[in-house]
Amino acid sequence: MKTDLELKKDILAELAYEPSVNAADIGVSVNEGIVLLNGSVSSYVAKLVAVRAAKRVAGVKGVADEVVVDLPDSSRRTDDEIAADAAKSIDWLIEVPTGAVTAMVRNGWLTLEGVVEWAHQKIAAEEAVQRLPGVIGISNLIIIRPKQASSDVSAAIKAAFERHALLDAEKITVETSGNKVVLRGVLDNCIEREEAERAARSAPGVSEVENHIVIHIW
């Protein structure tokens, strides 16, 4: 079992290993396996990369993200410019119906709203705007409203887990109730936990996922 100090050292090493992040800009503290990241970075992408790097470390049970995006003057843009680029990026997505998602921007913070049928459409819309210059944060308020529930959601999700290179399907149980899915089990790190949830959200007819998977204490 790793101590909090050992986890902190591993996280700092993982941040230093990331070429797109200046590890000196990120503060790290650990309390009983829960990681707090703070500090400031020069782009929203760098913030996402830093959080994902911490989640990759074995033994990390959760990550609290308090990293602030402090854009350099050269990267600052008006809200109108960001909103226009966001709209174009979403319109280019094949999987998202035209007009289903709208983007609003206030002081660099981008908010997505709308209604889609599939969880992967909601995820795709957010991923399409993450790298836009000038963005300091994203709120994804898109609603998932499936037309109908799949007749065997649980089997579809289990099959997806078995196909996934990072997941051990035997370690995860799937409970379903209509359009809602509940995941339980024990996995090795936060990235696996996120991948399990992502796979579940992509199943036909799923509108809500409760992720109760816990992280193995090393």
KOLFILO-50242 format. One record per residue: residue in three letters; x, y, z of N, C-alpha, C in turn. Coordinates in pm, whole numbers, padded with zeros to 5 digits, always signed. Each point is the difference from the previous one (the first is absolute). Layout:
BEGIN
ALAXYZXYZXYZ ...
***
This chain:
BEGIN
MET+00084-00120+00000-00084+00120+00000+00088+00125+00000 LYS-00022+00088-00096+00080+00122-00008-00044+00100+00107 THR+00098+00068+00055-00031+00110+00091-00036+00122-00082 ASP-00057+00100+00067-00033+00125-00070+00126+00066-00055 LEU+00110-00010+00073+00126+00059-00047+00049-00070-00126 GLU-00013-00133-00003+00041-00075-00119-00088+00035-00120 LEU-00130+00014+00025-00090+00040-00108+00036+00138-00054 LYS+00029+00091+00090+00037+00135-00043+00125-00003-00088 LYS+00100-00077+00041+00123-00011-00080-00030-00058-00138 ASP-00085-00102-00006-00035-00061-00128-00077+00098-00089 ILE-00089+00077+00059-00078+00098-00079+00092+00109-00054 LEU+00089+00051+00083+00094+00102-00046+00087-00054-00113 ALA+00040-00127+00011+00081-00061-00106-00081-00013-00128 GLU-00128-00036+00013-00085-00014-00118-00026+00135-00066 LEU-00016+00105+00080-00017+00134-00055+00126+00046-00072 ALA+00116-00031+00058+00127+00038-00062+00020-00074-00132 TYR-00062-00118-00012+00013-00083-00120-00085+00053-00115 GLU-00099+00085+00032-00091+00054-00100+00063+00120-00070 PRO+00027-00008-00131+00065+00112-00069-00085+00126-00011 SER-00133-00014+00008-00087+00116-00017-00034+00070+00131 VAL+00061-00046+00110-00026+00059+00131+00130+00040+00067 ASN+00002+00120+00057+00114+00042+00082-00030-00041+00143 ALA+00065-00108+00045-00030-00055+00132+00021+00102+00111 ALA+00088+00098-00022+00026+00100+00103-00122+00090+00023 ASP-00093+00002-00095-00120+00083+00013-00111-00068+00080 ILE+00014-00129+00026-00107-00078+00063+00037-00035+00144 GLY-00089+00035+00092+00018-00040+00139-00074-00131+00025 VAL+00062-00090+00077-00059-00132+00026-00002-00027+00150 SER-00116-00039+00050-00010-00049+00138-00088-00124-00002 VAL+00027-00092+00094-00073-00128+00004-00045-00028+00142 ASN-00127-00039+00013-00055-00035+00131-00082-00128-00013 GLU+00055-00109+00053-00065-00131-00005-00037-00039-00143 GLY+00091+00024-00092-00019-00040-00138-00075+00098-00088 ILE-00057+00105+00060-00069+00103-00076+00098+00112-00031 VAL+00012+00033-00127+00100+00097-00046-00064+00137-00023 LEU+00065+00103+00048-00040+00138-00028+00104+00063-00089 LEU-00042+00044-00118+00087+00071-00092-00037+00148+00002 ASN+00099+00088+00013-00025+00143-00011+00113+00065-00078 GLY+00000+00131-00006+00097+00072-00081-00066+00061-00122 SER+00079+00041-00096-00056+00061-00121+00077-00048-00123 VAL-00073-00013-00110+00059-00043-00127-00042+00099-00108 SER+00066-00009-00114-00023+00100-00105-00106-00039-00102 SER-00063-00118+00016-00105-00040-00093-00092-00102+00066 TYR-00121-00009-00052-00096-00097+00053+00047-00142-00027 VAL+00063-00021-00114+00052-00133-00034+00104-00045+00101 ALA+00089+00091+00040+00102-00035+00100-00065-00041+00131 LYS-00108+00064+00037-00075-00036+00121-00054-00142-00011 LEU-00062-00033-00115-00055-00133-00021+00109-00107+00005 VAL+00114+00030-00062+00111-00095-00004+00055-00025+00140 ALA+00010+00106+00080+00052-00014+00137-00092-00088+00084 VAL-00130+00021-00011-00096-00080+00076+00005-00146-00044 ARG+00007-00021-00129+00004-00138-00051+00130-00070+00042 ALA+00110+00073+00005+00127-00058+00043-00009-00049+00144 ALA-00063+00079+00086-00016-00040+00140-00088-00123+00011 LYS-00105-00007-00080-00092-00113+00006+00065-00131-00047 ARG+00104+00011-00081+00067-00120-00050+00079-00072+00107 VAL+00039+00069+00104+00089-00057+00102-00073-00105+00083 ALA+00058-00117+00009-00060-00109+00077-00012+00039+00147 GLY-00116-00026+00060-00022+00032+00141-00077+00127+00023 VAL-00013+00084-00103-00077+00124+00012-00149-00034+00000 LYS-00071+00038+00104-00143-00031+00012-00089+00107-00060 GLY+00050+00122-00011-00079+00110-00056+00085+00124-00013 VAL-00044+00092-00084+00075+00123-00024-00093+00121+00013 ALA+00038+00093+00086-00070+00128+00011+00080+00102-00082 ASP-00066+00059-00097+00066+00089-00095-00026+00146+00035 GLU+00103+00068+00049-00010+00144+00027+00103+00077-00081 VAL+00044-00059-00110+00095+00067-00089-00072+00112-00075 VAL+00062+00116-00005-00058+00117-00066+00068+00022-00136 VAL-00079+00035-00099+00054+00033-00131+00026+00150-00007 ASP+00125+00037-00014+00040+00141-00009+00060+00023-00138 LEU-00084+00045-00091+00043+00014-00139+00101+00113-00018 PRO+00105-00023-00078+00089+00111-00035-00073+00095-00094 ASP+00046+00122-00008-00068+00100-00084-00013-00046-00144 SER+00098-00074-00049-00001-00044-00139-00111-00102-00028 SER-00053-00063+00105-00104-00102-00018-00140+00051+00031 ARG-00011+00122+00047-00132+00053+00035-00081+00035-00125 ARG-00129-00031+00007-00090+00029-00112-00133+00048+00056 THR-00079+00064-00085-00131+00047+00046-00095-00119+00010 ASP-00104+00016+00081-00101-00105+00014-00067-00030-00134 ASP-00022+00104-00079-00064-00020-00131+00086-00087-00090 GLU+00130+00021+00003+00091-00080-00084-00001-00146+00044 ILE+00005-00022+00132-00001-00137+00051-00131-00069-00034 ALA-00111+00070+00019-00132-00058-00028-00014-00037-00147 ALA+00051+00085-00088-00008-00027-00144+00080-00124-00036 ASP+00121-00012+00054+00082-00118-00026-00062-00127+00059 ALA-00060+00014+00118-00065-00116+00064-00116-00049-00086 ALA-00080+00093-00051-00114-00038-00084+00046-00074-00125 LYS+00109+00051-00062+00054-00066-00119+00051-00140+00032 SER+00072-00012+00111+00057-00129+00038-00108-00104+00024 ILE-00110+00042+00062-00110-00093+00027-00075-00034-00129 ASP-00017+00098-00087-00069-00024-00128+00076-00100-00086 TRP+00133-00004+00015+00081-00092-00081-00011-00145+00047 LEU-00055-00021+00119-00011-00135+00054-00107-00080-00076 ILE+00039-00114-00049-00095-00085-00073-00102-00061+00095 GLU+00045-00034+00123-00088-00074+00091-00103+00086+00073 VAL+00016+00132-00005-00094+00089+00071-00093+00067-00102 PRO-00131-00018+00014-00094+00061-00095+00013+00153-00003 THR-00012+00056-00118+00009+00145-00016-00104+00071+00085 GLY+00044+00097+00077-00090+00079+00083-00035-00061+00133 ALA+00053-00121+00030-00037-00066+00125+00072+00060+00120 VAL+00117+00060-00024+00081+00054+00110+00034+00146-00027 THR-00011+00083+00102+00039+00141-00011+00113+00029+00098 ALA+00082+00098-00034+00114+00038+00084-00014+00146+00040 MET+00016+00026+00130-00002+00136+00052+00132+00024+00074 VAL+00051+00121-00008+00129+00032+00062-00012+00127+00083 ARG+00055-00006+00121+00004+00118+00086+00137+00005+00067 ASN+00073+00104-00030+00134+00020+00056+00090-00122-00023 GLY-00013-00060-00119+00085-00114-00036-00053-00134+00044 TRP-00105-00002+00083-00058-00126+00048-00110-00042-00097 LEU+00012-00119-00056-00090-00047-00104-00104-00096+00059 THR-00127+00024-00030-00109-00085+00048-00072-00062-00119 LEU-00013-00133+00005-00070-00073-00106-00138-00039+00050 GLU-00101+00024-00084-00138-00037+00034-00065-00066-00120 GLY-00107-00074+00026-00072-00065-00108-00048-00137+00042 VAL-00057-00073-00094-00052-00135+00026+00049-00094-00109 VAL+00059-00113+00042+00046-00101-00095-00054-00137+00042 GLU+00011-00096-00090-00055-00133+00027+00102-00093+00065 TRP+00130+00025-00027+00105-00091+00043+00101+00072+00089 ALA+00056-00075+00097+00102+00058+00087+00126+00035-00077 HIS+00035-00081-00100+00123+00029-00075-00012+00131-00078 GLN-00123+00042-00030-00020+00129-00067+00031+00115+00095 LYS-00040-00015+00125+00031+00101+00102+00151+00010+00021 ILE+00066-00114+00008+00145-00003+00019+00071+00060-00120 ALA-00045-00036-00120+00063+00050-00122-00008+00151-00011 ALA-00115+00057+00039-00016+00145-00006+00100+00069+00091 GLU+00019-00054+00121+00096+00062+00092+00143-00015-00050 GLU+00034-00118-00049+00137-00022-00049+00031+00088-00120 ALA-00102+00036-00077+00021+00082-00119+00043+00142+00033 VAL-00032+00047+00121+00029+00139+00035+00108+00015+00107 GLN+00053-00110+00049+00098+00006+00108+00128+00074-00038 ARG+00040-00011-00124+00128+00057-00042-00012+00137-00066 LEU-00119+00058+00004-00016+00131-00063+00079+00107+00076 PRO+00074+00084-00070+00075+00108+00065-00094+00093+00077 GLY+00041+00040+00118-00077+00095+00079-00093-00063+00102 VAL-00024-00130-00008-00090-00067+00094+00071-00021+00133 ILE-00066+00036+00109+00058-00022+00133-00075-00109+00079 GLY-00118-00040-00048-00076-00104+00068-00124-00035-00080 ILE-00057-00118+00029-00118-00047-00073-00103-00058+00097 SER-00124+00040-00018-00113-00063+00070-00085-00071-00104 ASN-00007-00133+00012-00077-00079-00097-00138-00029+00059 LEU-00100+00078-00041-00136-00013+00051-00093-00070-00099 ILE+00060-00066-00099-00080-00070-00101-00079-00113+00066 ILE-00127-00009-00034-00088-00104+00055-00004-00119-00095 ILE+00008-00120+00057-00013-00122-00080-00143-00050+00014 ARG-00068-00013-00113-00140-00044+00002-00018-00110-00105 PRO+00025-00125+00039-00012-00112-00096-00143-00015-00049 LYS-00015-00045-00125-00133-00025-00053-00064-00120+00067 GLN+00083-00101+00027-00051-00117+00070+00115-00078+00062 ALA-00029-00073+00105+00103-00079+00066+00027-00127-00078 SER+00126-00044+00001+00035-00124-00064-00061-00116+00078 SER-00032-00109-00068-00061-00115+00066+00099-00072+00091 ASP+00128+00013-00026+00100-00068+00083+00123+00090+00016 VAL-00017+00109+00074+00109+00095+00021+00117-00065+00071 SER-00028-00079+00102+00104-00062+00081+00093-00085-00085 ALA-00056-00082-00089+00082-00086-00086+00085+00082-00096 ALA-00057+00110-00052+00075+00084-00092+00119+00065+00070 ILE-00020+00045+00124+00107+00064+00074+00108-00102+00036 LYS-00040-00118+00046+00095-00105+00033+00086-00037-00122 ALA-00063-00008-00116+00074-00031-00122+00101+00109-00033 ALA-00040+00125+00025+00092+00112-00023+00119-00007+00094 PHE-00024-00036+00126+00109-00016+00096+00097-00108-00045 GLU-00053-00110-00051+00085-00112-00043+00085+00036-00121 ARG-00048+00092-00083+00078+00044-00116+00106+00102+00037 HIS-00014+00065+00115+00086+00112+00037+00134-00050+00053 ALA+00108+00050-00058+00135-00045+00037+00036+00034+00144 LEU-00057+00108+00055+00037+00045+00134-00085-00060+00112 LEU-00107-00069-00036-00096-00043+00102-00005-00151+00017 ASP-00019-00041+00124-00026-00140+00032-00148-00012+00033 ALA-00077-00053-00094-00145-00005+00015-00044-00079+00123 GLU+00083-00094+00044-00035-00082+00115-00001+00081+00130 LYS+00065+00116+00000+00009+00081+00121-00113+00101+00013 ILE-00089+00005-00100-00104+00103-00001-00138-00065-00010 THR-00091+00044+00084-00139-00045-00010-00084+00114-00055 VAL-00103-00038-00076-00087+00098-00066-00144-00024+00043 GLU-00062+00104+00056-00142-00006+00036-00075+00102-00085 THR-00117-00037-00046-00077+00091-00085-00143+00014+00050 SER-00054+00119-00024-00141+00028+00031-00048+00101-00103 GLY-00067-00048-00103-00041+00089-00108+00122+00056-00072 ASN+00009+00134-00002+00113+00065-00066+00119+00024+00093 LYS-00013-00045+00125+00105+00026+00099+00088-00123+00020 VAL+00132+00024+00013+00097-00107+00021+00079+00030+00126 VAL+00023-00103+00082+00083+00013+00120+00118-00095-00014 LEU+00122+00055+00014+00122-00080-00010+00059-00019+00140 ARG+00044-00123+00029+00066-00031+00126+00120-00089-00029 GLY+00096+00002+00092+00116-00085-00015+00124+00067+00056 VAL+00114-00062-00022+00129+00051+00047+00099-00003-00116 LEU+00057+00117-00032+00099+00010-00107+00129+00060+00054 ASP+00102+00003-00086+00134+00038+00046+00027+00150+00001 ASN-00068+00077-00083+00027+00144-00003-00120+00077-00054 CYS+00008+00132+00012-00112+00086-00039-00026-00001-00151 ILE+00104-00021-00078-00017-00004-00146-00089-00118-00039 GLU+00024-00117+00060-00085-00116-00028-00144+00028+00042 ARG-00015+00065+00113-00134+00034+00049-00072+00091-00100 GLU+00071+00098-00054-00059+00091-00098-00034-00072-00130 GLU+00089-00091-00043-00024-00074-00124-00122-00090+00013 ALA-00019-00060+00118-00118-00084+00023-00127+00084-00012 GLU+00003+00119+00060-00118+00087-00008-00025+00046-00143 ARG+00108+00032-00070-00014+00046-00138-00062-00110-00087 ALA+00046-00124+00020-00055-00112-00077-00148-00020+00031 ALA-00036+00013+00127-00139-00017+00040-00088+00109-00060 ARG+00049+00122-00001-00078+00112-00053-00024-00013-00151 SER+00085-00075-00067-00013-00015-00144-00098-00108-00042 ALA-00052-00075+00097-00094-00108-00033-00134+00058-00047 PRO-00067-00067-00092-00129+00050-00052-00103+00019+00111 GLY-00062+00116+00003-00109+00025+00094+00040+00047+00138 VAL+00130+00012+00028+00045+00041+00134-00003+00153+00010 SER-00065+00052+00104-00004+00144+00022+00069+00042+00128 GLU+00020-00097+00092+00061+00033+00130+00086-00115+00047 VAL+00119+00033+00052+00089-00102+00054+00045+00041+00140 GLU-00023-00088+00098+00053+00020+00134+00123-00088+00014 ASN+00115+00063+00023+00125-00075+00005+00043-00019+00144 HIS-00022-00121+00053+00038-00032+00137+00125-00088+00005 ILE+00073-00005-00110+00125-00076-00003+00100+00066+00092 VAL+00068-00080+00080+00102+00052+00091+00139-00039-00051 ILE+00101+00073+00050+00137-00024-00043+00072-00089+00101 HIS+00069-00100-00052+00075-00091+00084+00109+00076+00075 ILE+00014-00025+00129+00103+00065+00080+00128-00082-00007 TRP+00099+00058-00062+00127-00072-00020+00083+00001+00128 
***
